[in-house]
Amino acid sequence: MGLPTVIGLTGGNSSMIVGSARDRTVLGKTVPKAVRKASEQRFRPILLTSLAFGLSVAAAGAAGLSPASRQAS
């Protein structure tokens, strides 16, 4: 379940950067400048989303919600 979630998170982040860069190219920016500015603009939200996901997975593992803890002893 973790891998599809990470793939979805990465895909969502990249689509936001591509969309923002496309908007900038429509306004007349060159592609490299548009991508750089879009990446700078989206960096903080992407970083915070990734951190929140990573910390929640770590907290779930620490709380005993891992598959290994569900097996009967």
C-alpha positions, 0 to 999 in steps of 0.5 A: 500500500505504501508504494502506490501512495508514494507514486500518487504523491509524486505524480500529484507534485509533478503535475502541479509543477508542470501545470504551473510551468505551462501557465508561465510559458503561455505568459511568454516565459521560456521553458527553462525559466518557467520550470525553474520558477514553478519549481521554486514556487511549489517547493515549500508545499511539496516539501511539507506534504512529503514531510507530513506523509513520511512522519505519519508513516513513521508514527503509524509504524511506531504505534504498532500498525505495521503488518508484522504487528497484526500477525498472531503470536 
